[in-house]
């Protein structure tokens, strides 16, 4: 027997719905550092006039998708027909900060905002047993079994193995019906539709297995570790995990569903921790429109255990919020990342940064207070030759800063055009070699200070992937209280946290793995927040710790020791297939998404708002520490949620009883047990129709009897409609 202890390093290794952004892209419309191979940026462009379209196209912008005034685009890094060209490519110039495509595009009439594509961060045998989720597949306490048949399940992710046995039918044909890959850096879109194409393509990357694990939880169909919608059609989209790639992928999934006349459930096991957290980001606006047509499920995030947020109310006696900025590697030699500061409204804030001598616990130096508007920036650098790239940028070389760091720190401020709130973002990319006398970590760390008028409120977020906070002496204590993902803050989406469903699991060796977490408790990593509009997040909490699911074979071949735990394997057709454990809201989100596909099979007309309401009415609250905010709105109750939905949305008053129909022309239809009855006292010639819930005709019968009783015992259990010819009303009833 192997016993594992939940050390910090081990637990962090298991987190999988992580934010992985370049700091310079955190501002959304800022200039991220592209790699040498990149030829394109991904961006969301908001226009307020159709006149903007031709100039954008003239500049080489490729519009991938559009909804209303929002465009999902690839933007060339350089300009066509320029004299200074990238080697081997006459179409694009070498990057030049003084000839930025983004800056030039912003000057086009009708372009109101450009939001750079932010990069986001990324076992079923036991999980299905919680709260009788497995009853849905077997039909216990339901009119029939539901497996997601007739529904499209899709993910936007990275690291798929499309020919894993988890995604194959018994005859070897793929259940994955389409794959779309976005290569944002090179401006490519690849579409695959057949098993041969999948075999030639193999995978989007052999260096990640996240999508394989997530897709199996949502919809895999093999063995004990099958997923929650094993009867659904699967569509996979992969990208470099910018929000543009995610949105384009969601459009592809929805497009396939529409082509085939089916509803879609879309899972995004991703998170991003900076941003307004009010649904106003262009990403949230666009996703909200997709959510009007598909059910979209997102991870709440895995930041519940780290201190990287601070809500602060400024008063007469408490005018300044101060935080030390620490790297998540805890050695602090390479401060890199972003800290995001938002006023609750347009009330201005002043922000400054400096350097703390962490060894002596005192401030080494602070730079002047800044109140910045209209995208103006204040930059301190160690490079004496650096000059401003635009008229909105102030650059200062500082010898004291250069004596400690090689690099820069910047502040940029504005009134956000989408929500009218004042915002400042601090970004940093620096290096120091000055070590503490007390250990192998840096002596100096950056600090940030924020001040506002009494009565003003500010929310301060670190990026979580690179940045966490520590209190400065006498300052407020940071926490995880605002740790909920900005990506999941919009309308028409379902957000999911995680609880612990197991602390024991099998190993290939035959021994069991154990940990000291308690099943039936909320995970300390699960992100949460009460948003400024009063919404308690996440919408629901589901199994997410030690979930055993499929592993990508290309990843396993390239990284045979890349997973902490290999739990199962099988060989078929000369190929080995692997299942391994992973943990995070990346796992709990597809668990919910796959279950919701089963709900849609039963009730195809359910909307995101319907599901949010059902969750609020059926989530469980019988858990330890009910005051723990990580519980969000409660724990997912798969079976009771579906039963509630059938009652509420099939128009049936009793899941085990009968419906009724008002008189029509002195005639009345009723249903009880398995008998459909027509009460016809005037013995009029009457035709009765019975259809399934989709409207397909199943029975047509004529009667002129005063009482006609029709046995439907030969019908399969399910929901049916009955009506009298000439009536515009139908009786909806449940046959068990």
N, C-alpha and C positions, 0 to 999 in steps of 0.2 A: 504494500500500500504506500502510495506517494502522498505526502502532505505538503501543501503549498501554503505559504503565508502571503497575505495581501500587502506586500510592500509597495511603496509609492511607485518605484520604477516598474514593477511588474504590472500594477494596475493601469498605469499610464500606457503601457505597451498594448493593452487590450482595447483601449479607446479607438473607435474607428470612424466616428462622424466628426472629423476635425476640420477646422479652418486652416487652409494652407495657402496663404497669400503672400505675394511680394508686398513689402510694406508700402512701396511707392504706388501700388495700385489700390491701396485702401481708400483713397479719397474718391474713387469712382471715376472722376474725369481727369485724374492726374496722369503724369507721365511715368508709367511703370518701366522698369528696365527690361527690355526684351532680350532674348538670347540672340546670339549671332546668327542662328538659323531662322529666326522669325522674320516673316515678311508682312505680317498683318497684326493689327490689334482687333480684339472683339469689343463691341460697344453697343449700348442701347442709346439710340438717338430719339429725342422727343422733338417733334415738329409742330408748329402751329399754323403752317401754311403748306399747301401742295406745291407752291412755287419752290420749296427747298429741294424737291426730289431731283430735278434735272441737274442742278449744280453738284449735288452729292454724287450722282452717277458720273458726272464729268470728272470728279476728283478720284474716281476709281473705287468708290465705296460700293460694296456688294451688299444688297439688302436681302437677307436670308428669309426673314419672316416679318409680317406686319400685323398689328392689331391697333385699329383706330389711329392715334397719333404717335404710337410707339413703334420704332423700327429696330429689329435685331440685325446687326451689321458686322461685316468684316471691313476694317479700314486699313488701306495700305500704309506701311510704316514710312515709305518715301513717296515721292510724287512722280507721276509719269512725265516723260519728255524733259527731265531735268538734266543738267550737264554733268553733275557729279553722281556717278552711278555705282551701284553695288557690283562688285566684281562678278562677271559672268551673267549679269542680268541687266539689260538696258532699260528695263521698265521701272526700276526703283532706285531711288537715291539712297546712299548711306545715311543712317540716322544723323540728324543735325538738329540740336536743341533750338537753334535759331530759325529753323524752317519746319516747325512741328506740324504734322498733318492735323492733329487735334485742334491746335490753336487756329489754324487756317479754316477748318471746317466750322468752327464756332462763329466765324464772321459771316457765314452764309445766311442770307435773309430767310426767315422762317424756321431756323434751327434754334430752339429755345433751350435745350440742354443736351449734353453728351455725357453719359455715365459709362466710364470705362468698365469693361467686363471684369468684375471682381473675381478672384479665385476663391473658391469655397473649400471647406474642409470636409474631408470625409470622416441550443439544439432543439431541434423541433420535436423530438420524441417526448420530452417532458413539457415543453412550452405549450403544446396543444392540449395538455391535460388540465391546465389551469382554467377554472370557472367553466368547464365543459365546452371548451372551444371545439373539441373533437366531435361533439354531438352534431355540429353543423354538417360535417361530412357524412355522418351516418344517418341523419334525419331524426334522431331521438328528440322528442318533444316538439317536432316541427312537421309541417305537412309533407315534406320530402327531403332527401339529402340535397345539400348545396355544395358545389365544388368550384364555383366561378365559371361554370360552363356558359358560353355565350357572352362572356365579358373579356375584354382585353386588359391584361395587366402589363404595365410597362415601367421601366426604371431609367433614370438618368444617372449614370455612374461611370466607373472606370474599372477595368480588369475583368472582362467577361471571357469565359470558356464556353462558347455556344454549343459545343458538341459533348459537354459533360452529360453523363447518363441521366442526371437529374432533370435534363430538359429534353429527353427523347421519349417518343412514343414506344410502345412495345415492339413495333416493327422497325424501329431505328430511325424513323423520320423525325425531324426536329419540331418541337413545340414552339420554338422561337421562330416567329413568322417573318420578322424583319429586324435587321440591325442597321443603325445609322451611326456613323462615326464622324465627329467634328474634330478637325485639327485646326484650332483657332490660330495658332502661331503661323501656320503656312496658308491659311485661308482655304482649306479643303473640306469637302463634305463627301463621304463615301457611303453608298447605300448597297446593302446585301440582302438577297431574298431567297437563297436556296442553300441546301446542305453542301453542295459542291463549292459554292462561294464561301461558305463558312470554313470549310476545310482548307481552302486555298489561303484564306485570310488568317486563320488560326485564332488570333486574339488582338485586341487593341494595344495591349502591353503585357509582356511577361513579368513585369515588375510590380503588379498589383493583382489582388484577387477579390477585392471588395465587391465588385458587381456580381461575381459568381455567387458569393456567399449571400448577398442581399436578394438576388433574383430567386435563389432556391427557397429562402424563407418565405418569400412572397408567393411563389407559384410552382416550385419544384414538385415532381411527381414520382420520385423513386424511393421506395423502401421506408424505413422507420423515420428517416429525416426529411420526408417530403414536406412541402410548404402548405400555406393556408389556402391557396386557390389552385389545386392541382388539375382542375379541369379547364382552366382559362387558356386563351391564346396569349403568347408572350411577345412583346416587342422590346428590344434593348437599344438604348442610345448611349453612346459614350462620348467623352469630350476631354478637354484639358481642364475641366472643372471651373470654367468661368461661368458666371451667371448667364451669359449669352448662350453658352453651350447647353446649359440646363434648360433654358426656355425653348431653344430650338428643338431640343430632344423631346420636350413635352408636346410641342406642336406635331412632331413626327408620330408620336404615339397616338395622339388624338386623331390625326389624319388617317392612320391605318384603321382605327376603330370606326370612323365615319365611312370609310370605303367599304367596310364590311357590315355596316348597320348595327354596330354594337356600342355599348357603353364602355368607358375606359376608366381605370384606376391607375394613377401615376404616382410612383414613389420616388422621393428625393431624399436619400440618407446623407444629407449634407447640412452644414451649418456655417454661419458667418456671424461673428459676435459684435462687430461694429456696425454703425448705421443708426437710423432714427428710431427703430423699434416701434413704429406707429403705422406701418403699412404704406408709407408715402414714397419709399424708394421706387425708382422706375421698375426694378425687378418685381417688387411686390404688386405694383399696379398691373403689370403685364400678366403675372401669374394669377392674379385675381380674375382677370378676364378668362384665362384658360379654365379656372376653377368654376366658372359658370357652366361649362360644358362637360368637364371631367371631374372625377373625385381626385384631389391632389393631397398627398400625405407627405409630411416633412418631419425630420428629426427635430426634437427640441434642442439638442446639443448635449455635450458631455462636460460642461463647465461647472457643474454644481458643486465640485469639491475645491475649486481654486478661487483665490481672491483676486479678481481682475475687474471689479466694478465698484462704483461708489455713487449712490444718490446723495445729493447734498442740498440742504436748505440754508440759504444765507440769512443771517440775522444780524441785529445790531452788535451782538457780542461775539458772533462767530462768522467772520466775513471771508475766511480763506479756507479752501480745500487744498490740502497738500498731499502728494503721493510720491513715493520712491518707485521708480520703474525698474523692475527686475526681469531678467531673461528667464525663460522657462528651463534653460539648461542650468540655472542657478550658479554659474561661474562668472557671468556678467562681463566677460571680456569683449563681447560683440553685441552691444545694444542694437537691435534691429527690430522694426515693427511699427506699430501705430497705436496712438491713444486718441480716442474720439470723445469730444466734449459737446454736449447738447444742452442748450437752454430749453425749458419747457415751452417757451413761446419766443417772441422776438426780442425779449429782454436781453440787452447786451451783456456779455461777460468779458472780463479781461483775463488773459492767460499769459503766463511766463514760464520759462524753464531754466534749469540750472544744473549744477553738479553737486552731488553730496559725497562727502568723504565718509563712506560707510564704516570704515575702520574707527574713526573718531566720532561718528554719529553727529556730524555737524555739516552745515552747508559750506561748500568750498566757494561757489560763485553762483549768482543769479543774474540773468539777463533782464533787460527792461520789460515792463508790462506791455502787452500788445492788445489792442482792440481792432480787429481786422475785419474788413467788409469786402464784398465784390470779388472774392477770390484772391485778395492780396496776401502775400506770403512774407514771412520774416525768417531768414536762414542764417544760422551761425555755422561756419565751416573752418576746417583746419587747412584749407587750400588757399593760399594767398592770391592765387591767380584766378580763382573762380569769380565770374561776373554774372550779373542778373541776366536771365534768359528772356524776361519780358519786363515791361514797365511796371507790372504789378508785384514784382519780386524785389525785396531788399536783402542784399547779401552782405554779411559782416564777417571778416576774418578776425579771429580772436586768438591772441597768443596763449592766454591761459587755457582756453579750450584745446588748442593745438598741442599744448604741453601734456595733455592727458589723452586726447583722442585723435585718431585719424579718421575723418569722415565729416558728417554734418548732422544737424538737428534743425527741423523747420516747423513753423506754425502757419496754417492757412485758415482764413475765416471768411464767413459769408452768412447772409440770410438765405436759408435754403428755399429755392423757388417752389418746391412741391408742398411744403408744409408751413412756411413762414417762420420757421424756428431758427434762432441764431446757433451757429455751429462753428467750432474750431477743431481742426485735426492737427495733432502733433505727430510728425514722422521722424524716424531716426535710422541712420545707417552709419555706424561708427565702430572703431576698434581701439582697445587700449591693451597695453602689455604690463601695466602697473599693477602688481599683485599686492594683496593684503599681507600684513605680517602674520596674520593668524591662520592662514591656510591658502590653498591653491585656488583662490578666487580673486576677482578684481577688487581693488581698493575703492574705486569710484563708481557711482551709478548716477544716471540722469534722474532729475526730479521735475515734477510739474506742479504749478500752483494756479488755482482758478479763484477769481473773486467776482462778486456780483452785489448788486444793491440788496438791502434787506427785503425779504419777501420773494426774492428770485430763487428758482430751483434749477439745479444742473444735474445731469446724468453723465457720468464719466465711465467709459468702457476701454479696457485694453483689448488687444486683438486675440488674446488667449493662446494662439499658437506660438507666438514669440514673446508675448508680454504679459506679465502679471504684476500686481502691485504689493508694496509693503507700506505700512504706516511710517511716517517720519515722526521723530520725537514730538509728542504733544498733538499730533494730528489725528484725524478721523481714521478709523479702522476700515480698510476695504473688505469686501465680502463677495459672495457669488450671487447676491440677491437680484441682480439684473442679468443673469447669465443666459437667459433664453435667446435663441438664435433670431437675428433680425430677418433672416429669410422666411421664417415661419410666422411673422408678425402681421401679415396682410389678411385680407378678407378671402373667404371661399376656400380656405385650406384647413386641413386637419393636422394638428401638431401632437407629437407623441414623445413622452418621457419613458423611463424604464424602471422596472422593478426586478428583483432577483428571484428567479424561478427554480434555481438549482444550486447546490454546493457540492455535488458529486457527479462525476461523469466518467465514462469508460475510456480506456486507453487501448491502443493496438496491442500492447504487451499483455493485456488481460487484467492488469491492475487498474484500480480506479484512482482518479485524481480527486482531491478534496480541497476546499478552501473554507475559510472561517466566516464567510458571509452567511446570513440567515435567510433562507428562502421565505418569501412572503413579506419582505421588507423593501422599501424603496431604495434604489441605488444612490449612494452619496454623489455619484457623478452626474446624475440626471439634472439637466438645466431647468430653470424655472424663472418666472417673473410675474409680478402684477404690473401690467402695462399702464401707461399714463391715462389711458381711457377707461381703466378699471377692469379690463379683461384679465382673468387669472389663467396663466399658461403653465403647462401645456393642456390641451383639451382632454387628453387621457394618458394613462401610463400602462405599459404592457411589458411582457417578458423581454429582457434585453441582455441579461448577464449569462455568460457561458452558453450561448446558443450554438448548437452543433449544426453546421450546414456545409454545403458543397465548397470545395476549394478548386480553384483554377488549376488544371493540369499543366499548362504552360508555366504558370508561376511556380508550381511545385518542382517542375523539372529544372527551372532556372535557380530556384532557391530551396533546395531540399530541406534546409533547416530554418526556413523562413517563417514557420508557424510555431507558436509555443506548444500547442497540443494537436497531434493528429489522433483522431478518435475512431475513425472507421475507414475501411477501404473495400473495394470489390474490383474484380477483374472481369471484363466482358469484351469479347472480340479481340483479345490480345492487348487490351488497353486497361491500365489501372486508373481507378477513380478514387478520389480522396474526399473525406469529410473532416472538418476541423472546427474547433470552437473559436468564437470571437464574442466580444461584448461591446455594448454601446447602444445609444439610441438609433444608431445605424441598423441595429438588429430589431429593435422594438417597432420601428416605423413600418418595415415591410410586413411584419406580423399583423399589424392592424390593417395595412393596405390590402393584403391578401384576403383577410376576413371580410373587409368591405366589398371586395369583388363578389363574395358569396352573397352578401346582402343585396348587391345589385342584381345578381341572378334571380333572387326572389322578388325584388321590387326594382325594376329597371328605371323608374322615374325618380328615385331618391336624388336629392341635391345635397350639396355641401352643407347648406343651412339645415336641411332635414337631419343629416347625420350629426351635426353639432348639437342639435336639440336632443336627439336620441341619446347621445353620449352623456349629456348633462342630466338626463332623467334616469339612466341605467348604470352609470359608473358606480363602482363599489366604493364604500368608505369604511369598511370594516378591517382596517389595517392598523399596525402599530404606529405610534407617534402621529396621530391625526393632525397635529399642529404643524408637522413638517411641511414647508411650502413646496417641497419637491413632488408632493402628490398631485400638484396642479388641481384639476377639476375632478380627480378621482381615477380609479383603476378600471381599465377596459373590461367589459363584461360581454364577451362575444355572443353567447347564446341568448341571454336575456335581452341584449340589444336588438338582435334579429327578431325575437318574439315580439318585442315592443314595437318594432318597425312594422311587422305584419299587422299587428292590431291597429296601429295608428294610420298606416298608409295604404293598407288594403281595404280599409273601410269596414273592418270586422270588429264587432264589439267584444268578442270573446274568442281567444285563440283555440278553445276547445268547444265552441258553441256555434250559434247560428246568427245569420244576419236577417234583415227584414226589409221589405220594400213597401212604400206607401201605395194606396190604391191607384190603379190606372183604369179609368172608365169602368168603375165598379168591379175591377178584377185585381187580384193581389197574388204576388209570388212570395213564398216563404221557403226556408230551408231548415231542416233539422236532421241530425244524424247523417244519413246518406240519402235522404228523401227530399226532392224538390217538389213543392206542392203549389198547384194553381187553384185559387178559390175564385169561382166563376158563377155566382148565383143566378145570373140572367142567361146562362148557358150560351153565351155568344161564341161564334166561330173565332177561335184564337190560335195563333201560331206562337210557339215558345222557341227561343233560341238559347243555346248554351255555348259559350266560347271559353278559351283559356284567357289568361290575363293579358296576353298580347293581342287578343281579338280574333284568333283563329277559330273558325266554326267547328264545333265538335258534335252538336246535336241540334236537330230541328224537328219539331213535333206539333201536330195539329190536334186540337181538342175542342169539344163543345160541351163537355161534362161540367156539372156544377162543381165537382172536386176531382182534380186530376193529380195523382201522386206518381212521381217518376223516380224510380230508383237509379241512383248514380253510383252504386257500389262497385260497378265495373270500371269506374274512372280511377286513375292513379291519384294518390293524395296530392293536393295542391290547392291553388286559389283559382276560382272560376267566376264567370259573369253569366247571369241569366236575365233575359228581358222578353217582354211581350212585344210583338210586332206593332209598330205605330207609336210605342212609348219612347221618350227620349231619356228615360232613366233605366238603370240596370241594378240588379241585385248582385252584390259581390259577396261570395261566401267561401268558406274554408272547408275542404273535404279532408278529413284525417284518415 
